[in-house]
């Protein structure tokens, strides 16, 4: 598993490093995400999670503002563990990743293209659950 996490991070750093030291953009497959030790956080709304489905191990945490988001994210973070943000198309994650990267001690990955990119490549999302953070499920 560490190899996959390292491979995803290498892809991030080589492909699309941002100006922030800890912020990267990547387009890994759903299999790479599911097999890695990266904390995947789906920042969409509960209605969106229900509508399109989610990655099975993703933490479901809507991004409204950086302070609130970071306070809710903090209990789920492991030291040094990369955090990958996913939304519907990648627009929200690009903004959210920039806002939180400077506040975290671990790499933040903006998952380019979001859930729609994964679905276009053949991925079938799973229904969201309360255990993941969906309060409407």
Secondary structure, DSSP 8 states (H G I E B T S, - for coil): -HHHHHHHHHHHHHHEE-SSTTEEEE---HHHHHHSS-EEEE-S-HHHHHHH-B-TT-EE---S-HHHHHHHHGGG--TT--EEEE-SSSHHHHHHHHHHHTT-SS-EEEETTHHHHHHHTT---B---GGGT-TT-
